[in-house]
Amino acid sequence: MVGSGGLRSSAARWLALDLSQLGRDDRRRAIIGGSVMLFVAIAVAMLNYFLRGPNHDQYDLRIYYSAVTFWLDGNSLYDFAQPDPVNVSLGFTYPPIAAILMAPMELIPVGIVVVLHFVVLIACSVVLAWLYLRHYWELRPFQMFIVVGVVCALGFLLQPIAQNIGFGQVNLLLAALVVIDVLVLGGRGSRWFGVGIGLAMALKLTPGIFLLLLVLDRRWRGLLTAVGSAAAVIAVGFAINWSDSVRYYTDLIWESDRVGFLDNPVNQSWNGTLARLTAPEQPSRALWLLGALLVVALGAVRIRRALRAGDLVAALTLTGFVGALASPVTWVHHIVWVLPAAIVLHRYFWVPTADGGRRVSRRALLLSATGLFLWVFDIPSTFHLPDTGFESLSLGSAVIASQQFIWLVLAVIMLPIGAAADRAPSRSSTTRVIHAGS
């Protein structure tokens, strides 16, 4: 029988994916398993994209492409406006540095950009699933390949993931940057730890919520690296496109309604819920700020508890949910953390009992059962909700349109956390362990 130390050593070697160190049979199974994983994940993603739900035809990606072309033709980046049937018009909503990094797209036909983007999203989904699964279970490479393939295939059925593919969004990429930074660079104590969060922050403001995770985990060097790298990347944007950078950070950054109507039912933040409840009036900024601070405070307690239990991936997931709730605008395709959350829920679906048996976690069951409905089905289409104009509807309609917001609040409160099974505790965690499901 292999001792626990030998098993951990072998698992660490297998999970490093160095195929040259595997035996011939394991190498063959790893390659076959990897091929199956990719085939299943890509097939399900394509089936989901073409046959299920509204086909958004890479709408947002095409806006990025057109806006970058417009800017490279000598125009102001934020003067670009594309007519939109719901929001009247939409423009480029990211900082100038994002457009600078997207500039090479202009050299490639948009059809090829769509294909490349599709491949990148699949790769990001694989990375998220792989790193989360690795935290909880020790599997041989060919087993991990197959499990990751199944997780990704099912994950592509979730609306946030499906809409990232359908709209051509960047949220999976940003999540992958954060997760690689925290679980890989942070886990190794790399001096580059914090760069991933910093880059994600520079490209989009909302990943800044992960600074809270670094503060709660007392990763001060990583915090400074994240802030410094974000500042450096933003400075590059100023150096290359000064006028648009000044315009963005002094004016446009405060205009949350630039991205669409706040009461749209796909806005599942606290601010979006307020907008539906107070329509036609604009939501109170004071109420939004108060609610956002309460969410952050509650989330901080839960995140810290997960960190003390050595469950870094649950802490990551909770932080992502807190950011979604507190942000002024959180479209459904922003909430990609439901995929990692599904892995966390599966890990803690069964909890030990006093007599040595196991029972179903009521928290995990509630979140899984309700989440299966709320995140697989397109809620606005299912309940025939309007894109805006909730002032003419009942209070019940506003509540129905905010079901995913309610689920996120419950997830922050109830997501099971505990010591990661069969893995060493994170370097920064303390020795106190909280039982799974707490």
C-alpha distance (Angstrom), angle and dihedral (degrees) to the residues before:
residue distance angle dihedral
M1 . . .
V2 3.79 . .
G3 3.80 113.5 .
S4 3.79 120.9 -124.0
G5 3.80 90.9 -107.3
G6 3.80 91.3 52.3
L7 3.79 90.9 46.1
R8 3.80 91.9 52.2
S9 3.79 91.0 47.4
S10 3.80 92.0 49.3
A11 3.79 92.1 45.3
A12 3.78 90.9 50.0
R13 3.81 90.0 51.4
W14 3.82 93.2 46.0
L15 3.78 93.7 46.6
A16 3.79 89.6 51.1
L17 3.82 85.3 69.7
D18 3.80 94.5 -136.5
L19 3.80 95.6 155.2
S20 3.80 91.5 -174.9
Q21 3.81 89.2 69.2
L22 3.79 94.1 53.3
G23 3.76 126.0 92.0
R24 3.78 118.6 -104.9
D25 3.81 94.8 -100.4
D26 3.81 94.0 45.4
R27 3.80 90.4 47.6
R28 3.79 91.6 52.5
R29 3.81 92.3 46.9
A30 3.81 90.6 47.9
I31 3.80 91.9 52.9
I32 3.81 92.8 45.4
G33 3.80 91.6 45.3
G34 3.79 91.5 48.7
S35 3.78 91.5 50.3
V36 3.80 90.9 49.7
M37 3.80 90.6 48.3
L38 3.78 93.8 52.4
F39 3.80 92.9 44.0
V40 3.81 93.6 50.4
A41 3.80 94.6 44.0
I42 3.81 94.4 46.7
A43 3.81 92.7 44.0
V44 3.80 92.7 51.6
A45 3.80 92.1 44.4
M46 3.80 91.6 51.5
L47 3.81 92.8 44.5
N48 3.78 90.0 49.5
Y49 3.80 92.0 47.2
F50 3.80 97.4 49.0
L51 3.80 103.8 32.3
R52 3.80 110.5 26.1
G53 3.78 127.5 72.0
P54 3.79 127.2 -28.7
N55 3.79 113.6 -19.1
H56 3.81 104.3 -134.0
D57 3.82 92.8 -170.8
Q58 3.82 94.2 -138.2
Y59 3.80 88.4 -64.0
D60 3.81 98.0 168.4
L61 3.80 93.7 41.7
R62 3.80 89.4 54.0
I63 3.82 89.4 51.5
Y64 3.81 89.6 52.9
Y65 3.80 89.8 48.9
S66 3.81 94.1 48.8
A67 3.81 93.9 43.2
V68 3.80 92.9 51.2
T69 3.81 90.6 48.5
F70 3.83 89.4 48.5
W71 3.80 90.4 51.7
L72 3.81 94.6 46.3
D73 3.80 87.9 53.1
G74 3.81 87.6 66.3
N75 3.80 102.3 -92.5
S76 3.78 130.2 124.2
L77 3.80 108.9 -89.3
Y78 3.79 93.6 -133.6
D79 3.79 95.1 49.5
F80 3.79 89.0 71.7
A81 3.80 112.6 107.7
Q82 3.78 128.5 174.8
P83 3.82 118.6 -162.7
D84 3.80 111.6 -111.6
P85 3.82 126.9 -167.1
V86 3.82 92.6 -141.0
N87 3.81 106.5 29.3
V88 3.85 98.3 31.6
S89 3.81 90.4 -126.0
L90 3.79 138.8 0.6
G91 3.78 130.7 -158.7
F92 3.78 140.2 178.1
T93 3.81 108.0 -55.2
Y94 3.81 103.2 179.4
P95 3.83 128.3 87.7
P96 3.82 117.6 -84.6
I97 3.80 92.2 -104.6
A98 3.81 88.1 65.4
A99 3.80 90.1 57.2
I100 3.80 90.0 47.5
L101 3.80 91.0 54.4
M102 3.81 90.0 46.1
A103 3.81 92.9 49.9
P104 3.85 94.9 98.1
M105 3.82 87.4 65.6
E106 3.79 87.9 75.4
L107 3.81 89.3 69.1
I108 3.81 92.3 56.7
P109 3.81 128.8 67.0
V110 3.79 110.9 -104.0
G111 3.82 91.7 -119.0
I112 3.81 91.2 60.6
V113 3.81 90.2 45.7
V114 3.81 88.9 55.5
V115 3.81 91.7 52.2
L116 3.82 93.4 46.4
H117 3.79 90.8 48.1
F118 3.81 90.2 50.9
V119 3.82 90.6 53.6
V120 3.82 91.9 47.7
L121 3.81 91.6 52.5
I122 3.80 91.2 51.4
A123 3.81 89.9 49.7
C124 3.81 91.1 49.7
S125 3.81 91.2 50.1
V126 3.80 89.9 50.9
V127 3.81 91.1 50.2
L128 3.81 92.7 50.1
A129 3.79 93.5 48.3
W130 3.82 93.6 42.7
L131 3.79 96.0 51.9
Y132 3.80 94.1 44.5
L133 3.80 93.7 47.9
R134 3.80 91.1 46.6
H135 3.79 89.7 56.6
Y136 3.81 93.2 57.4
W137 3.81 108.0 29.1
E138 3.79 138.2 35.9
L139 3.79 109.2 -136.7
R140 3.77 134.2 164.2
P141 3.79 114.4 -109.1
F142 3.79 96.3 -102.7
Q143 3.82 89.5 47.5
M144 3.79 91.4 48.4
F145 3.81 91.6 48.1
I146 3.79 91.7 54.2
V147 3.81 95.2 43.0
V148 3.80 91.4 48.8
G149 3.80 89.1 49.8
V150 3.80 91.5 52.8
V151 3.81 92.3 46.0
C152 3.81 92.2 49.6
A153 3.79 93.1 44.8
L154 3.80 90.5 53.4
G155 3.80 90.7 39.8
F156 3.80 91.3 59.2
L157 3.81 87.1 63.9
L158 3.81 90.8 63.0
Q159 3.80 113.0 97.7
P160 3.83 96.8 -127.4
I161 3.81 91.2 53.8
A162 3.81 95.0 39.0
Q163 3.81 91.1 49.7
N164 3.80 92.0 49.8
I165 3.79 86.2 59.1
G166 3.80 94.7 40.5
F167 3.80 96.4 47.6
G168 3.81 95.7 34.2
Q169 3.79 93.1 -121.0
V170 3.81 131.5 173.1
N171 3.80 102.2 -139.0
L172 3.81 96.3 102.2
L173 3.80 89.0 53.2
L174 3.81 91.6 51.3
A175 3.81 91.4 47.7
A176 3.81 90.3 50.2
L177 3.83 90.5 52.0
V178 3.80 90.4 52.8
V179 3.81 95.9 44.9
I180 3.81 94.2 46.8
D181 3.79 89.1 48.4
V182 3.81 95.3 50.4
L183 3.80 102.5 34.8
V184 3.81 100.8 33.7
L185 3.81 108.9 25.7
G186 3.79 93.7 29.7
G187 3.79 92.3 44.5
R188 3.80 91.2 53.9
G189 3.78 94.0 44.9
S190 3.80 89.6 -120.4
R191 3.77 118.3 179.3
W192 3.81 86.1 -131.1
F193 3.80 91.5 62.7
G194 3.81 107.2 127.9
V195 3.80 96.8 33.6
G196 3.81 93.3 98.9
I197 3.79 93.1 53.0
G198 3.79 90.1 44.2
L199 3.80 93.0 51.9
A200 3.81 91.4 47.0
M201 3.83 89.6 50.2
A202 3.79 91.6 50.6
L203 3.81 91.7 52.1
K204 3.80 95.0 44.3
L205 3.79 130.3 5.8
T206 3.81 100.1 -135.0
P207 3.86 97.1 72.6
G208 3.80 84.6 67.9
I209 3.82 86.2 87.7
F210 3.81 87.3 77.8
L211 3.79 88.7 70.8
L212 3.81 83.0 74.6
L213 3.80 89.2 60.2
L214 3.80 91.0 52.4
V215 3.80 91.4 49.0
L216 3.81 93.4 48.8
D217 3.82 90.4 47.0
R218 3.81 90.1 46.7
R219 3.77 92.5 -126.6
W220 3.78 93.6 153.1
R221 3.79 97.2 165.2
G222 3.80 90.7 50.5
L223 3.81 89.1 48.3
L224 3.80 92.4 53.4
T225 3.80 91.0 45.4
A226 3.81 91.5 50.8
V227 3.80 93.6 49.4
G228 3.79 92.6 42.7
S229 3.79 95.0 48.3
A230 3.81 91.4 47.0
A231 3.80 90.0 51.0
A232 3.80 91.5 48.0
V233 3.81 93.5 50.4
I234 3.82 91.8 46.3
A235 3.82 88.9 49.3
V236 3.81 89.1 56.6
G237 3.80 87.3 55.2
F238 3.80 90.6 53.1
A239 3.80 91.3 47.8
I240 3.80 93.2 52.8
N241 3.81 100.6 34.3
W242 3.78 108.9 18.7
S243 3.81 100.5 164.6
D244 3.80 96.6 49.8
S245 3.81 91.2 43.5
V246 3.80 91.8 54.0
R247 3.80 90.4 46.1
Y248 3.79 92.6 49.4
Y249 3.81 99.4 46.4
T250 3.81 97.0 39.9
D251 3.80 100.6 39.5
L252 3.80 121.6 1.2
I253 3.79 95.1 48.7
W254 3.82 89.4 72.0
E255 3.81 95.9 49.5
S256 3.80 101.4 89.7
D257 3.81 91.9 167.6
R258 3.82 90.3 65.9
V259 3.80 89.3 85.4
G260 3.81 94.5 54.9
F261 3.79 143.4 -68.3
L262 3.80 110.3 -32.4
D263 3.82 93.8 -142.4
N264 3.80 92.7 56.6
P265 3.83 106.7 127.8
V266 3.80 91.1 -125.9
N267 3.82 88.1 66.4
Q268 3.81 100.0 89.7
S269 3.79 99.6 173.5
W270 3.81 124.7 111.7
N271 3.81 87.4 -103.7
G272 3.81 91.1 53.9
T273 3.80 91.1 51.1
L274 3.81 89.9 49.6
A275 3.81 90.1 50.0
R276 3.81 91.6 54.8
L277 3.81 92.5 46.6
T278 3.82 94.9 48.0
A279 3.83 100.1 36.6
P280 2.99 130.8 171.6
E281 3.82 86.4 28.9
Q282 3.79 118.5 72.5
P283 3.81 113.2 -105.2
S284 3.79 114.9 -94.7
R285 3.80 110.9 -100.9
A286 3.80 89.5 -150.0
L287 3.82 92.0 54.8
W288 3.79 91.0 45.3
L289 3.81 91.8 50.3
L290 3.81 92.3 46.7
G291 3.80 92.0 49.6
A292 3.80 92.2 44.9
L293 3.81 91.4 52.0
L294 3.81 91.0 49.3
V295 3.81 90.4 50.7
V296 3.80 91.6 49.1
A297 3.82 91.5 48.0
L298 3.81 92.7 49.1
G299 3.78 91.1 43.7
A300 3.80 91.6 49.9
V301 3.81 90.5 57.3
R302 3.80 91.9 50.9
I303 3.81 94.4 42.5
R304 3.79 91.4 50.5
R305 3.79 90.1 49.4
A306 3.80 90.8 52.9
L307 3.80 90.9 48.8
R308 3.80 91.8 51.0
A309 3.80 88.2 52.0
G310 3.80 90.7 53.6
D311 3.82 91.3 -115.3
L312 3.78 100.9 132.9
V313 3.81 95.6 164.5
A314 3.81 92.3 55.4
A315 3.81 87.4 49.7
L316 3.81 89.7 51.4
T317 3.80 91.6 50.1
L318 3.79 93.5 48.1
T319 3.80 90.3 49.8
G320 3.80 90.5 52.6
F321 3.81 90.6 51.4
V322 3.82 92.2 48.1
G323 3.79 89.4 53.1
A324 3.80 91.1 50.1
L325 3.80 92.4 51.7
A326 3.80 96.7 44.1
S327 3.81 98.4 44.1
P328 3.83 115.8 99.5
V329 3.80 89.8 -127.2
T330 3.80 125.2 26.5
W331 3.78 114.2 168.9
V332 3.79 115.6 -163.1
H333 3.81 90.4 -107.1
H334 3.81 88.5 60.8
I335 3.81 91.8 63.7
V336 3.81 97.4 78.1
W337 3.81 89.2 141.4
V338 3.81 88.8 86.1
L339 3.82 87.7 81.2
P340 3.82 94.0 57.5
A341 3.82 88.5 40.5
A342 3.80 89.7 58.9
I343 3.82 88.9 57.8
V344 3.81 91.5 49.0
L345 3.82 90.9 49.5
H346 3.79 91.0 50.1
R347 3.80 91.1 50.6
Y348 3.81 91.9 54.7
F349 3.81 99.6 32.6
W350 3.83 89.7 107.7
V351 3.81 119.6 45.9
P352 3.82 129.0 -172.0
T353 3.80 121.0 -104.1
A354 3.80 129.9 -145.9
D355 3.82 92.4 -103.0
G356 3.79 92.8 56.0
G357 3.80 95.4 -98.8
R358 3.79 130.4 110.3
R359 3.77 135.0 -115.4
V360 3.77 136.1 -174.3
S361 3.80 113.6 -90.1
R362 3.80 107.4 -118.3
R363 3.80 90.4 -150.1
A364 3.77 93.6 52.0
L365 3.80 91.7 44.6
L366 3.81 93.3 51.2
L367 3.80 94.5 46.8
S368 3.81 92.8 43.3
A369 3.81 95.9 47.8
T370 3.80 95.6 46.1
G371 3.80 93.2 38.0
L372 3.79 91.6 52.8
F373 3.80 88.7 62.1
L374 3.80 99.9 36.0
W375 3.80 97.6 46.9
V376 3.80 101.2 36.0
F377 3.80 98.2 48.5
D378 3.79 124.4 61.1
I379 3.81 98.4 -114.6
P380 3.85 99.5 -160.9
S381 3.81 91.0 50.6
T382 3.82 93.9 41.9
F383 3.81 93.2 53.6
H384 3.84 96.2 32.4
L385 3.79 92.4 -120.6
P386 3.81 121.0 175.1
D387 3.79 122.4 -116.7
T388 3.81 90.3 -121.0
G389 3.81 141.0 -20.2
F390 3.80 101.9 85.6
E391 3.81 91.3 159.7
S392 3.81 88.7 83.9
L393 3.81 93.3 51.8
S394 3.79 133.8 73.3
L395 3.79 126.4 -92.5
G396 3.79 87.3 -108.3
S397 3.80 90.7 62.5
A398 3.80 90.7 54.1
V399 3.81 89.9 50.4
I400 3.82 92.6 47.6
A401 3.80 88.7 50.4
S402 3.82 89.0 54.0
Q403 3.81 98.9 51.0
Q404 3.79 93.4 114.1
F405 3.81 90.0 50.5
I406 3.81 89.1 54.0
W407 3.81 90.0 49.2
L408 3.81 90.8 52.1
V409 3.81 91.0 52.0
L410 3.80 90.2 50.1
A411 3.81 90.2 47.4
V412 3.81 91.8 54.4
I413 3.81 88.9 51.0
M414 3.81 100.1 38.0
L415 3.81 110.4 25.6
P416 3.82 103.9 129.9
I417 3.78 114.8 -116.0
G418 3.77 132.4 -177.6
A419 3.77 145.8 130.8
A420 3.79 111.3 -42.0
A421 3.78 109.8 -106.8
D422 3.81 118.7 -115.0
R423 3.79 92.8 -8.4
A424 3.77 131.1 105.1
P425 3.84 113.6 -106.2
S426 3.79 116.3 -100.9
R427 3.78 115.9 -86.5
S428 3.77 92.7 -112.2
S429 3.79 99.2 46.0
T430 3.78 123.4 103.4
T431 3.77 125.7 -123.6
R432 3.81 95.9 -103.1
V433 3.79 110.2 105.3
I434 3.79 125.5 -157.7
H435 3.78 116.3 -151.4
A436 3.78 117.5 -107.8
G437 3.76 114.1 -89.3
S438 3.80 96.2 29.5
